[in-house]
Amino acid sequence: MISLKGKTAVITGASRGIGKAIASTVAGLGVNVVIAARQVEPLIETANELKRKFKVKVLPVSCDVTSLPDLENLVKEAKEEFGKIDILVNNAGVSSQHPFEKQPFEDFERLVHTNYLGYVRLIRLVINDMIERKSGAVINMVSGSTLCDPLPRNFLVYSSLKVGLRAFSKGLFWELRDHGIKITSILPGVTDTDLTGKLKEITGDSSRLMTTEAIENAVKFALTVPANVCPLEIAVINQQTPWTAPVIPYKQAHPGK
């Protein structure tokens, strides 16, 4: 396992849920972390917690990933504090669960700017420094729903943007692999967090939810494999993931012989 001690990671959506868990895992590897989120108070609480527990440097930066100036400021503050960015974990995300004909129009732009453009823009802001150093790792939090065909009902806009992000990440790998940069997509199933807690129909059966542990392990694996190895995609889903429910009923009636 390669050592990451002393490197710097930027993690978005890092004040709670999956992002906070990833920040904890990365800090546990001796990495200094820049954690970004919109809400300042939980961000500062998370920063103090990581500092106490892992004895690494932690920089909290208030950032709305839908805002290009906020993303530019995030990169600026990270580089001013640590000199460079070795690892980027794009994790910030929002969800919207509606049949398409009832999807609020305002949700479209929010989903696009958070779950797709926010990722692409932030990568664009850090990638040239990585190319110059011939080193770097980008991890994009995609979605296990992209494994479904057709996409799950009530998540068409959300999931189609994640399909686009998954395709972008694959293409980016092929463009950047000769520069020594790793691009990894994590495809998690529905995870027990504040975000999914709002989706009552999906999360009613807790046995069909994951904890963040498997996702943390996937990120750790992606970051610590040998230098000549890149995990392109890691799908981590619960055995009974609810994503498959709208596509294939959990209990099916089979025709008699």
C-alpha positions in Angstrom: 0.0 0.0 0.0 1.5 3.3 -1.0 1.9 6.1 1.5 -0.2 9.3 1.2 1.2 11.0 4.3 1.7 14.7 3.8 -0.4 14.9 0.6 -3.4 17.2 0.3 -7.0 16.3 -0.6 -10.0 18.5 -1.4 -13.3 16.9 -0.5 -16.7 18.5 -1.3 -19.9 17.9 0.6 -17.6 17.0 3.5 -19.5 18.3 6.5 -21.7 15.3 6.9 -22.8 11.9 5.5 -20.6 10.2 2.9 -18.3 13.2 2.5 -17.5 13.4 6.2 -16.9 9.7 6.3 -14.5 10.0 3.3 -12.7 12.9 4.9 -12.2 10.9 8.0 -10.8 7.9 6.0 -8.5 10.1 4.0 -7.3 12.0 7.1 -6.6 8.6 8.7 -4.1 8.0 5.9 -2.1 11.0 7.1 -3.5 13.3 4.3 -4.1 17.0 5.0 -7.7 17.8 4.0 -9.6 20.7 2.7 -13.2 20.1 3.4 -15.9 22.1 1.6 -19.6 22.5 2.2 -22.2 25.2 2.2 -23.1 25.3 5.9 -20.3 26.8 7.9 -21.1 25.5 11.4 -21.1 21.8 10.7 -18.1 22.3 8.5 -16.1 23.8 11.3 -17.3 21.1 13.7 -16.1 18.5 11.3 -12.7 20.2 10.8 -12.1 20.3 14.6 -13.1 16.7 15.0 -10.7 15.6 12.2 -7.8 17.6 13.7 -8.3 16.1 17.2 -8.6 12.6 16.0 -6.0 12.3 13.2 -3.5 15.1 14.0 -3.5 16.4 10.4 -4.0 19.9 9.0 -7.7 20.6 8.1 -8.9 23.6 6.2 -12.7 24.2 6.2 -13.9 26.3 3.2 -17.5 27.4 2.8 -18.4 26.6 -0.8 -21.5 26.3 -2.9 -20.4 24.0 -5.8 -23.1 25.5 -8.1 -21.1 28.7 -8.0 -18.0 29.0 -10.2 -16.5 31.8 -8.0 -16.9 29.6 -4.9 -15.1 26.8 -6.7 -12.3 29.1 -7.8 -12.0 30.4 -4.2 -11.9 26.8 -2.9 -9.0 26.0 -5.1 -7.2 29.3 -4.3 -7.5 28.8 -0.5 -6.3 25.2 -0.8 -3.3 26.1 -2.8 -2.5 29.1 -0.5 -2.6 26.8 2.5 -0.9 23.7 1.2 0.8 24.6 -2.0 -0.8 22.0 -4.2 -3.8 19.6 -4.5 -2.9 15.9 -4.8 -6.4 14.4 -4.5 -9.8 15.7 -5.4 -12.9 13.9 -4.2 -16.1 15.2 -5.8 -18.9 14.2 -3.5 -21.3 17.1 -3.1 -24.8 16.1 -4.3 -28.5 16.8 -4.2 -31.4 14.5 -4.9 -34.9 15.0 -6.3 -37.4 12.2 -6.3 -40.4 12.9 -8.6 -42.2 11.3 -11.6 -40.8 13.3 -14.5 -44.1 15.0 -15.3 -44.2 16.3 -11.7 -40.6 17.3 -11.4 -40.3 21.0 -10.4 -38.6 23.0 -13.0 -36.3 24.6 -10.4 -34.9 21.2 -9.6 -33.5 20.7 -13.1 -30.9 23.5 -12.8 -30.1 22.6 -9.2 -29.4 19.0 -10.1 -27.3 19.9 -13.2 -25.2 22.5 -11.4 -24.6 20.4 -8.3 -24.3 16.8 -9.6 -22.6 17.4 -12.9 -21.3 20.9 -13.6 -19.9 21.3 -10.1 -17.8 18.2 -10.6 -16.6 19.1 -14.1 -15.8 22.7 -13.2 -13.8 21.7 -10.1 -11.8 19.1 -12.0 -11.0 21.7 -14.7 -9.7 24.0 -12.0 -7.3 21.5 -10.5 -6.3 19.3 -13.5 -3.7 21.5 -15.1 -1.5 21.5 -12.0 -1.8 17.7 -11.8 -0.8 17.4 -15.4 2.2 19.6 -14.8 3.3 17.4 -11.8 2.4 14.2 -13.7 0.6 13.1 -10.6 -2.9 13.3 -9.1 -6.1 11.4 -8.3 -9.7 12.4 -8.9 -12.6 10.4 -7.4 -16.1 11.2 -8.5 -19.1 10.0 -6.5 -21.5 8.7 -9.2 -24.4 6.5 -8.3 -25.4 2.8 -8.3 -28.5 3.8 -10.1 -26.4 4.1 -13.3 -26.2 0.3 -13.3 -29.9 0.1 -13.9 -31.4 -0.1 -17.4 -33.9 1.5 -17.7 -33.1 4.1 -15.0 -35.1 3.9 -11.8 -38.5 5.6 -11.8 -38.8 8.9 -10.1 -35.0 9.5 -10.4 -34.7 10.1 -14.2 -33.1 13.5 -14.1 -30.9 12.7 -11.2 -29.8 9.4 -12.6 -29.3 10.6 -16.2 -26.9 13.3 -15.0 -25.0 10.6 -13.1 -24.9 8.5 -16.3 -23.3 11.6 -18.0 -20.8 12.0 -15.1 -19.9 8.3 -15.4 -19.3 8.6 -19.1 -17.3 11.8 -18.6 -15.1 10.2 -16.0 -14.3 7.2 -18.2 -13.4 9.6 -21.1 -11.3 11.7 -18.8 -9.3 8.6 -17.7 -8.3 7.9 -21.3 -7.3 11.5 -21.8 -5.2 11.8 -18.7 -3.7 8.4 -18.0 -0.5 9.2 -19.8 0.0 12.1 -17.4 0.0 9.8 -14.4 -3.4 11.0 -13.2 -6.0 8.5 -11.9 -9.7 9.0 -12.4 -12.0 6.7 -10.4 -15.8 6.6 -10.2 -17.5 5.2 -7.1 -21.0 3.8 -7.8 -22.7 3.5 -4.4 -26.1 2.0 -3.6 -28.5 3.9 -1.4 -26.7 4.8 1.8 -28.0 5.6 5.2 -27.3 9.4 5.3 -29.3 12.6 5.9 -29.8 12.9 2.1 -31.5 9.5 1.7 -33.3 9.8 5.0 -35.7 12.2 3.2 -36.7 9.5 0.7 -39.2 7.6 2.8 -40.4 5.2 0.1 -36.9 4.2 -0.7 -35.5 3.9 2.8 -38.4 2.3 4.7 -36.6 -1.0 5.0 -33.3 -0.3 6.7 -31.9 -3.7 5.8 -31.7 -2.5 2.2 -29.4 0.4 3.0 -25.6 0.6 3.3 -23.5 2.3 5.9 -20.7 4.5 4.6 -18.1 1.9 5.6 -18.0 0.2 2.2 -17.7 3.5 0.4 -14.8 4.6 2.7 -13.0 1.3 1.9 -13.5 1.8 -1.8 -12.0 5.3 -1.6 -9.1 4.0 0.4 -8.5 1.2 -2.1 -8.6 3.6 -5.0 -6.0 5.9 -3.4 -3.6 3.3 -2.1 -3.1 0.8 -5.0 0.3 0.8 -6.8 1.1 3.8 -9.0 0.6 1.9 -12.2 -2.9 0.8 -11.3 -6.1 2.8 -11.6 -9.5 1.4 -10.4 -11.6 2.9 -13.1 -15.0 2.2 -11.5 -16.0 0.6 -8.1 -19.6 -0.3 -7.7 -20.6 -0.8 -4.0 -24.2 -1.7 -3.5 -26.2 -3.4 -0.8 -27.3 -7.0 -1.8 -30.9 -5.8 -1.6 -30.3 -2.3 -2.9 -33.6 -0.5 -3.5 -32.3 0.9 -6.8 -33.4 -2.3 -8.5 -36.9 -2.3 -7.1 -38.4 0.0 -9.8 -36.8 -2.1 -12.5 -37.1 -5.7 -11.3 -39.7 -6.4 -8.6 -38.1 -7.8 -5.4 -40.7 -10.7 -5.4 -41.7 -12.0 -8.8 -44.3 -14.6 -9.8 -42.7 -17.2 -12.0 -44.7 -19.0 -14.7 -45.4 -22.7 -14.0 -43.5 -25.4 -16.0 
